[in-house]
Amino acid sequence: MTSTLTVIGLVTHLRVSDKIAYGDAIYREKISSQNYTFGLKQFMNSQHEYNEQFNEGDLVLFGGKFTLDNDKLMVRTLIIKN
């Protein structure tokens, strides 16, 4: 079953290679005001200009498929906009 997630998060750690950017981001849940950390992966695709590379400290709208990896949320996405 495919699950998706859309959240605004702050990029806290980022490592970049030729084809992928990966690291951690954090978001605050509105009702409880708790902060949650999640892993992220951005796959570079040179055919689409809208797929911008981001940096640590950027506030980003994340949207895409997610998985739980060792009880940690991991967002894997192709489209990320600052």
Biopython code that builds the backbone (N, CA, C, O; Angstrom):
import numpy as np
from Bio.PDB.StructureBuilder import StructureBuilder

atoms = [
    (1, "MET", "N", (0.834, -1.177, 0.000)),
    (1, "MET", "CA", (0.000, 0.000, 0.000)),
    (1, "MET", "C", (0.882, 1.245, 0.000)),
    (1, "MET", "O", (1.818, 1.343, 0.793)),
    (2, "THR", "N", (0.591, 2.187, -0.877)),
    (2, "THR", "CA", (1.358, 3.419, -0.981)),
    (2, "THR", "C", (0.775, 4.458, -0.037)),
    (2, "THR", "O", (-0.440, 4.649, 0.010)),
    (3, "SER", "N", (1.634, 5.125, 0.708)),
    (3, "SER", "CA", (1.223, 6.202, 1.596)),
    (3, "SER", "C", (1.980, 7.458, 1.214)),
    (3, "SER", "O", (3.148, 7.403, 0.827)),
    (4, "THR", "N", (1.298, 8.600, 1.326)),
    (4, "THR", "CA", (1.935, 9.862, 0.986)),
    (4, "THR", "C", (1.844, 10.821, 2.165)),
    (4, "THR", "O", (1.030, 10.651, 3.073)),
    (5, "LEU", "N", (2.702, 11.830, 2.124)),
    (5, "LEU", "CA", (2.769, 12.816, 3.194)),
    (5, "LEU", "C", (3.119, 14.161, 2.589)),
    (5, "LEU", "O", (3.962, 14.244, 1.696)),
    (6, "THR", "N", (2.481, 15.209, 3.066)),
    (6, "THR", "CA", (2.851, 16.566, 2.692)),
    (6, "THR", "C", (3.032, 17.352, 3.979)),
    (6, "THR", "O", (2.124, 17.407, 4.808)),
    (7, "VAL", "N", (4.198, 17.958, 4.150)),
    (7, "VAL", "CA", (4.503, 18.674, 5.382)),
    (7, "VAL", "C", (5.517, 19.778, 5.080)),
    (7, "VAL", "O", (6.352, 19.635, 4.187)),
    (8, "ILE", "N", (5.439, 20.871, 5.825)),
    (8, "ILE", "CA", (6.452, 21.921, 5.739)),
    (8, "ILE", "C", (7.475, 21.643, 6.824)),
    (8, "ILE", "O", (7.129, 21.550, 8.001)),
    (9, "GLY", "N", (8.746, 21.509, 6.427)),
    (9, "GLY", "CA", (9.791, 21.167, 7.380)),
    (9, "GLY", "C", (11.030, 22.024, 7.207)),
    (9, "GLY", "O", (11.247, 22.619, 6.151)),
    (10, "LEU", "N", (11.837, 22.081, 8.249)),
    (10, "LEU", "CA", (13.106, 22.792, 8.252)),
    (10, "LEU", "C", (14.225, 21.779, 8.050)),
    (10, "LEU", "O", (14.344, 20.833, 8.828)),
    (11, "VAL", "N", (15.046, 21.960, 7.023)),
    (11, "VAL", "CA", (16.158, 21.049, 6.751)),
    (11, "VAL", "C", (17.250, 21.315, 7.786)),
    (11, "VAL", "O", (17.777, 22.425, 7.865)),
    (12, "THR", "N", (17.592, 20.293, 8.582)),
    (12, "THR", "CA", (18.583, 20.466, 9.645)),
    (12, "THR", "C", (19.950, 19.893, 9.292)),
    (12, "THR", "O", (20.968, 20.465, 9.681)),
    (13, "HIS", "N", (20.000, 18.790, 8.574)),
    (13, "HIS", "CA", (21.253, 18.177, 8.126)),
    (13, "HIS", "C", (21.071, 17.748, 6.677)),
    (13, "HIS", "O", (20.017, 17.233, 6.303)),
    (14, "LEU", "N", (22.109, 17.963, 5.858)),
    (14, "LEU", "CA", (21.994, 17.604, 4.440)),
    (14, "LEU", "C", (23.337, 17.152, 3.902)),
    (14, "LEU", "O", (24.362, 17.793, 4.137)),
    (15, "ARG", "N", (23.323, 16.041, 3.175)),
    (15, "ARG", "CA", (24.498, 15.533, 2.482)),
    (15, "ARG", "C", (24.108, 15.387, 1.012)),
    (15, "ARG", "O", (23.025, 14.894, 0.698)),
    (16, "VAL", "N", (24.990, 15.816, 0.120)),
    (16, "VAL", "CA", (24.668, 15.852, -1.304)),
    (16, "VAL", "C", (25.685, 15.038, -2.084)),
    (16, "VAL", "O", (26.889, 15.160, -1.862)),
    (17, "SER", "N", (25.193, 14.200, -3.008)),
    (17, "SER", "CA", (26.052, 13.491, -3.956)),
    (17, "SER", "C", (25.593, 13.871, -5.360)),
    (17, "SER", "O", (24.788, 14.788, -5.522)),
    (18, "ASP", "N", (26.098, 13.178, -6.368)),
    (18, "ASP", "CA", (25.762, 13.517, -7.748)),
    (18, "ASP", "C", (24.279, 13.371, -8.069)),
    (18, "ASP", "O", (23.720, 14.208, -8.778)),
    (19, "LYS", "N", (23.637, 12.333, -7.566)),
    (19, "LYS", "CA", (22.265, 12.036, -7.966)),
    (19, "LYS", "C", (21.255, 12.103, -6.838)),
    (19, "LYS", "O", (20.065, 11.898, -7.073)),
    (20, "ILE", "N", (21.695, 12.386, -5.612)),
    (20, "ILE", "CA", (20.774, 12.364, -4.488)),
    (20, "ILE", "C", (21.230, 13.338, -3.394)),
    (20, "ILE", "O", (22.424, 13.502, -3.146)),
    (21, "ALA", "N", (20.260, 13.970, -2.756)),
    (21, "ALA", "CA", (20.504, 14.751, -1.544)),
    (21, "ALA", "C", (19.734, 14.045, -0.436)),
    (21, "ALA", "O", (18.569, 13.696, -0.626)),
    (22, "TYR", "N", (20.358, 13.830, 0.713)),
    (22, "TYR", "CA", (19.698, 13.108, 1.787)),
    (22, "TYR", "C", (20.117, 13.687, 3.125)),
    (22, "TYR", "O", (21.198, 14.260, 3.254)),
    (23, "GLY", "N", (19.260, 13.536, 4.110)),
    (23, "GLY", "CA", (19.570, 14.068, 5.431)),
    (23, "GLY", "C", (18.353, 14.043, 6.326)),
    (23, "GLY", "O", (17.530, 13.130, 6.252)),
    (24, "ASP", "N", (18.241, 15.074, 7.192)),
    (24, "ASP", "CA", (17.173, 15.145, 8.176)),
    (24, "ASP", "C", (16.475, 16.495, 8.121)),
    (24, "ASP", "O", (17.067, 17.511, 7.758)),
    (25, "ALA", "N", (15.213, 16.477, 8.487)),
    (25, "ALA", "CA", (14.421, 17.702, 8.602)),
    (25, "ALA", "C", (13.541, 17.567, 9.840)),
    (25, "ALA", "O", (13.404, 16.482, 10.406)),
    (26, "ILE", "N", (12.949, 18.681, 10.247)),
    (26, "ILE", "CA", (12.118, 18.697, 11.443)),
    (26, "ILE", "C", (10.841, 19.484, 11.147)),
    (26, "ILE", "O", (10.862, 20.460, 10.397)),
    (27, "TYR", "N", (9.742, 19.052, 11.738)),
    (27, "TYR", "CA", (8.502, 19.820, 11.643)),
    (27, "TYR", "C", (7.800, 19.808, 12.989)),
    (27, "TYR", "O", (8.028, 18.916, 13.807)),
    (28, "ARG", "N", (6.944, 20.799, 13.219)),
    (28, "ARG", "CA", (6.199, 20.908, 14.472)),
    (28, "ARG", "C", (4.734, 20.561, 14.208)),
    (28, "ARG", "O", (4.091, 21.135, 13.329)),
    (29, "GLU", "N", (4.227, 19.615, 14.986)),
    (29, "GLU", "CA", (2.830, 19.223, 14.899)),
    (29, "GLU", "C", (1.990, 20.305, 15.577)),
    (29, "GLU", "O", (2.271, 20.692, 16.712)),
    (30, "LYS", "N", (0.972, 20.787, 14.892)),
    (30, "LYS", "CA", (0.226, 21.963, 15.322)),
    (30, "LYS", "C", (-0.537, 21.762, 16.632)),
    (30, "LYS", "O", (-0.479, 22.625, 17.509)),
    (31, "ILE", "N", (-1.237, 20.664, 16.782)),
    (31, "ILE", "CA", (-2.103, 20.474, 17.950)),
    (31, "ILE", "C", (-1.293, 20.286, 19.234)),
    (31, "ILE", "O", (-1.573, 20.937, 20.240)),
    (32, "SER", "N", (-0.288, 19.397, 19.207)),
    (32, "SER", "CA", (0.480, 19.115, 20.424)),
    (32, "SER", "C", (1.731, 19.975, 20.555)),
    (32, "SER", "O", (2.356, 19.984, 21.615)),
    (33, "SER", "N", (2.109, 20.696, 19.509)),
    (33, "SER", "CA", (3.329, 21.520, 19.472)),
    (33, "SER", "C", (4.597, 20.701, 19.687)),
    (33, "SER", "O", (5.610, 21.235, 20.138)),
    (34, "GLN", "N", (4.549, 19.401, 19.366)),
    (34, "GLN", "CA", (5.738, 18.558, 19.459)),
    (34, "GLN", "C", (6.521, 18.637, 18.163)),
    (34, "GLN", "O", (5.947, 18.755, 17.081)),
    (35, "ASN", "N", (7.854, 18.570, 18.286)),
    (35, "ASN", "CA", (8.723, 18.549, 17.116)),
    (35, "ASN", "C", (9.008, 17.111, 16.724)),
    (35, "ASN", "O", (9.242, 16.260, 17.583)),
    (36, "TYR", "N", (8.988, 16.840, 15.423)),
    (36, "TYR", "CA", (9.271, 15.507, 14.893)),
    (36, "TYR", "C", (10.381, 15.610, 13.856)),
    (36, "TYR", "O", (10.352, 16.487, 12.992)),
    (37, "THR", "N", (11.349, 14.721, 13.942)),
    (37, "THR", "CA", (12.441, 14.655, 12.986)),
    (37, "THR", "C", (12.154, 13.532, 12.003)),
    (37, "THR", "O", (11.666, 12.469, 12.387)),
    (38, "PHE", "N", (12.460, 13.773, 10.726)),
    (38, "PHE", "CA", (12.298, 12.727, 9.726)),
    (38, "PHE", "C", (13.455, 12.785, 8.744)),
    (38, "PHE", "O", (14.063, 13.836, 8.540)),
    (39, "GLY", "N", (13.750, 11.644, 8.141)),
    (39, "GLY", "CA", (14.781, 11.563, 7.117)),
    (39, "GLY", "C", (14.207, 11.949, 5.773)),
    (39, "GLY", "O", (13.001, 11.839, 5.551)),
    (40, "LEU", "N", (15.068, 12.403, 4.874)),
    (40, "LEU", "CA", (14.606, 12.804, 3.556)),
    (40, "LEU", "C", (15.592, 12.365, 2.494)),
    (40, "LEU", "O", (16.790, 12.233, 2.744)),
    (41, "LYS", "N", (15.066, 12.143, 1.311)),
    (41, "LYS", "CA", (15.883, 11.859, 0.131)),
    (41, "LYS", "C", (15.298, 12.636, -1.034)),
    (41, "LYS", "O", (14.096, 12.562, -1.289)),
    (42, "GLN", "N", (16.135, 13.379, -1.744)),
    (42, "GLN", "CA", (15.719, 14.098, -2.941)),
    (42, "GLN", "C", (16.508, 13.535, -4.110)),
    (42, "GLN", "O", (17.738, 13.595, -4.128)),
    (43, "PHE", "N", (15.795, 12.990, -5.082)),
    (43, "PHE", "CA", (16.432, 12.437, -6.262)),
    (43, "PHE", "C", (16.543, 13.521, -7.321)),
    (43, "PHE", "O", (15.533, 14.110, -7.706)),
    (44, "MET", "N", (17.742, 13.793, -7.794)),
    (44, "MET", "CA", (17.964, 14.842, -8.787)),
    (44, "MET", "C", (17.455, 14.363, -10.147)),
    (44, "MET", "O", (17.664, 13.208, -10.518)),
    (45, "ASN", "N", (16.794, 15.239, -10.881)),
    (45, "ASN", "CA", (16.296, 14.920, -12.211)),
    (45, "ASN", "C", (16.522, 16.156, -13.076)),
    (45, "ASN", "O", (15.778, 17.131, -12.970)),
    (46, "SER", "N", (17.529, 16.122, -13.919)),
    (46, "SER", "CA", (17.916, 17.301, -14.703)),
    (46, "SER", "C", (16.895, 17.670, -15.775)),
    (46, "SER", "O", (16.997, 18.741, -16.373)),
    (47, "GLN", "N", (15.915, 16.808, -16.030)),
    (47, "GLN", "CA", (14.912, 17.106, -17.048)),
    (47, "GLN", "C", (13.845, 18.077, -16.551)),
    (47, "GLN", "O", (13.056, 18.575, -17.354)),
    (48, "HIS", "N", (13.799, 18.356, -15.263)),
    (48, "HIS", "CA", (12.762, 19.209, -14.706)),
    (48, "HIS", "C", (13.387, 20.376, -13.954)),
    (48, "HIS", "O", (14.091, 20.172, -12.965)),
    (49, "GLU", "N", (13.135, 21.600, -14.418)),
    (49, "GLU", "CA", (13.700, 22.787, -13.792)),
    (49, "GLU", "C", (13.099, 23.066, -12.421)),
    (49, "GLU", "O", (13.737, 23.728, -11.602)),
    (50, "TYR", "N", (11.878, 22.577, -12.143)),
    (50, "TYR", "CA", (11.222, 22.851, -10.871)),
    (50, "TYR", "C", (11.823, 22.069, -9.708)),
    (50, "TYR", "O", (11.510, 22.359, -8.553)),
    (51, "ASN", "N", (12.666, 21.098, -9.980)),
    (51, "ASN", "CA", (13.265, 20.277, -8.933)),
    (51, "ASN", "C", (14.514, 20.979, -8.409)),
    (51, "ASN", "O", (15.628, 20.669, -8.833)),
    (52, "GLU", "N", (14.331, 21.921, -7.489)),
    (52, "GLU", "CA", (15.421, 22.733, -6.974)),
    (52, "GLU", "C", (16.184, 22.012, -5.874)),
    (52, "GLU", "O", (15.588, 21.307, -5.059)),
    (53, "GLN", "N", (17.487, 22.184, -5.850)),
    (53, "GLN", "CA", (18.294, 21.651, -4.765)),
    (53, "GLN", "C", (18.179, 22.609, -3.585)),
    (53, "GLN", "O", (18.186, 23.825, -3.776)),
    (54, "PHE", "N", (18.073, 22.080, -2.369)),
    (54, "PHE", "CA", (17.944, 22.927, -1.202)),
    (54, "PHE", "C", (19.162, 22.790, -0.315)),
    (54, "PHE", "O", (20.022, 21.943, -0.552)),
    (55, "ASN", "N", (19.233, 23.635, 0.720)),
    (55, "ASN", "CA", (20.378, 23.693, 1.629)),
    (55, "ASN", "C", (19.908, 23.552, 3.066)),
    (55, "ASN", "O", (18.714, 23.665, 3.345)),
    (56, "GLU", "N", (20.842, 23.304, 3.984)),
    (56, "GLU", "CA", (20.509, 23.294, 5.405)),
    (56, "GLU", "C", (19.957, 24.657, 5.791)),
    (56, "GLU", "O", (20.476, 25.686, 5.360)),
    (57, "GLY", "N", (18.915, 24.665, 6.596)),
    (57, "GLY", "CA", (18.295, 25.901, 7.031)),
    (57, "GLY", "C", (17.122, 26.339, 6.171)),
    (57, "GLY", "O", (16.433, 27.295, 6.524)),
    (58, "ASP", "N", (16.875, 25.668, 5.051)),
    (58, "ASP", "CA", (15.742, 26.007, 4.187)),
    (58, "ASP", "C", (14.442, 25.463, 4.775)),
    (58, "ASP", "O", (14.404, 24.361, 5.322)),
    (59, "LEU", "N", (13.384, 26.253, 4.653)),
    (59, "LEU", "CA", (12.043, 25.818, 4.998)),
    (59, "LEU", "C", (11.424, 25.300, 3.706)),
    (59, "LEU", "O", (11.298, 26.049, 2.737)),
    (60, "VAL", "N", (11.032, 24.016, 3.682)),
    (60, "VAL", "CA", (10.676, 23.335, 2.439)),
    (60, "VAL", "C", (9.318, 22.661, 2.573)),
    (60, "VAL", "O", (8.989, 22.102, 3.620)),
    (61, "LEU", "N", (8.526, 22.721, 1.494)),
    (61, "LEU", "CA", (7.297, 21.941, 1.399)),
    (61, "LEU", "C", (7.667, 20.574, 0.840)),
    (61, "LEU", "O", (8.008, 20.455, -0.337)),
    (62, "PHE", "N", (7.602, 19.546, 1.674)),
    (62, "PHE", "CA", (7.925, 18.184, 1.270)),
    (62, "PHE", "C", (6.635, 17.476, 0.895)),
    (62, "PHE", "O", (5.632, 17.584, 1.601)),
    (63, "GLY", "N", (6.661, 16.763, -0.198)),
    (63, "GLY", "CA", (5.511, 15.972, -0.596)),
    (63, "GLY", "C", (5.973, 14.732, -1.316)),
    (63, "GLY", "O", (6.820, 14.805, -2.207)),
    (64, "GLY", "N", (5.428, 13.596, -0.942)),
    (64, "GLY", "CA", (5.807, 12.378, -1.633)),
    (64, "GLY", "C", (5.500, 11.141, -0.825)),
    (64, "GLY", "O", (4.805, 11.194, 0.190)),
    (65, "LYS", "N", (6.029, 10.030, -1.290)),
    (65, "LYS", "CA", (5.843, 8.756, -0.608)),
    (65, "LYS", "C", (6.702, 8.725, 0.646)),
    (65, "LYS", "O", (7.759, 9.352, 0.707)),
    (66, "PHE", "N", (6.232, 7.983, 1.650)),
    (66, "PHE", "CA", (7.039, 7.837, 2.849)),
    (66, "PHE", "C", (7.057, 6.394, 3.308)),
    (66, "PHE", "O", (6.177, 5.604, 2.965)),
    (67, "THR", "N", (8.068, 6.066, 4.084)),
    (67, "THR", "CA", (8.199, 4.748, 4.688)),
    (67, "THR", "C", (8.612, 4.925, 6.143)),
    (67, "THR", "O", (9.075, 5.994, 6.543)),
    (68, "LEU", "N", (8.442, 3.876, 6.920)),
    (68, "LEU", "CA", (8.966, 3.853, 8.276)),
    (68, "LEU", "C", (10.171, 2.931, 8.274)),
    (68, "LEU", "O", (10.051, 1.748, 7.956)),
    (69, "ASP", "N", (11.333, 3.467, 8.629)),
    (69, "ASP", "CA", (12.585, 2.725, 8.627)),
    (69, "ASP", "C", (13.119, 2.704, 10.053)),
    (69, "ASP", "O", (13.593, 3.722, 10.558)),
    (70, "ASN", "N", (13.041, 1.532, 10.707)),
    (70, "ASN", "CA", (13.448, 1.402, 12.113)),
    (70, "ASN", "C", (12.731, 2.424, 12.986)),
    (70, "ASN", "O", (13.361, 3.103, 13.797)),
    (71, "ASP", "N", (11.411, 2.534, 12.823)),
    (71, "ASP", "CA", (10.541, 3.458, 13.568)),
    (71, "ASP", "C", (10.872, 4.920, 13.323)),
    (71, "ASP", "O", (10.506, 5.774, 14.130)),
    (72, "LYS", "N", (11.557, 5.228, 12.225)),
    (72, "LYS", "CA", (11.840, 6.610, 11.867)),
    (72, "LYS", "C", (11.175, 6.887, 10.522)),
    (72, "LYS", "O", (11.307, 6.103, 9.582)),
    (73, "LEU", "N", (10.465, 8.002, 10.440)),
    (73, "LEU", "CA", (9.795, 8.383, 9.210)),
    (73, "LEU", "C", (10.817, 8.811, 8.171)),
    (73, "LEU", "O", (11.707, 9.607, 8.471)),
    (74, "MET", "N", (10.702, 8.289, 6.942)),
    (74, "MET", "CA", (11.593, 8.644, 5.836)),
    (74, "MET", "C", (10.734, 9.093, 4.668)),
    (74, "MET", "O", (9.905, 8.324, 4.181)),
    (75, "VAL", "N", (10.919, 10.335, 4.207)),
    (75, "VAL", "CA", (10.182, 10.864, 3.067)),
    (75, "VAL", "C", (11.073, 10.748, 1.845)),
    (75, "VAL", "O", (12.197, 11.250, 1.849)),
    (76, "ARG", "N", (10.591, 10.098, 0.807)),
    (76, "ARG", "CA", (11.315, 9.957, -0.457)),
    (76, "ARG", "C", (10.520, 10.711, -1.503)),
    (76, "ARG", "O", (9.367, 10.370, -1.766)),
    (77, "THR", "N", (11.114, 11.725, -2.102)),
    (77, "THR", "CA", (10.331, 12.576, -2.978)),
    (77, "THR", "C", (11.102, 12.982, -4.218)),
    (77, "THR", "O", (12.332, 13.047, -4.204)),
    (78, "LEU", "N", (10.375, 13.252, -5.288)),
    (78, "LEU", "CA", (10.958, 13.732, -6.528)),
    (78, "LEU", "C", (10.735, 15.224, -6.707)),
    (78, "LEU", "O", (11.523, 15.882, -7.387)),
    (79, "ILE", "N", (9.691, 15.771, -6.121)),
    (79, "ILE", "CA", (9.373, 17.189, -6.304)),
    (79, "ILE", "C", (9.495, 17.896, -4.964)),
    (79, "ILE", "O", (8.763, 17.586, -4.024)),
    (80, "ILE", "N", (10.407, 18.832, -4.876)),
    (80, "ILE", "CA", (10.585, 19.622, -3.667)),
    (80, "ILE", "C", (10.722, 21.067, -4.083)),
    (80, "ILE", "O", (11.543, 21.391, -4.942)),
    (81, "LYS", "N", (9.940, 21.930, -3.493)),
    (81, "LYS", "CA", (10.009, 23.356, -3.843)),
    (81, "LYS", "C", (10.318, 24.167, -2.598)),
    (81, "LYS", "O", (9.777, 23.908, -1.524)),
    (82, "ASN", "N", (11.206, 25.164, -2.755)),
    (82, "ASN", "CA", (11.512, 26.076, -1.646)),
    (82, "ASN", "C", (10.443, 27.136, -1.564)),
    (82, "ASN", "O", (10.506, 28.010, -0.698)),
]
sb = StructureBuilder()
sb.init_structure("model")
sb.init_model(0)
sb.init_chain("A")
sb.init_seg("    ")
for serial, (resi, resn, name, xyz) in enumerate(atoms, 1):
    if name == "N":
        sb.init_residue(resn, " ", resi, " ")
    sb.init_atom(name, np.array(xyz, "f"), 0.0, 1.0, " ", f" {name:<3s}", serial, name[0])
structure = sb.get_structure()
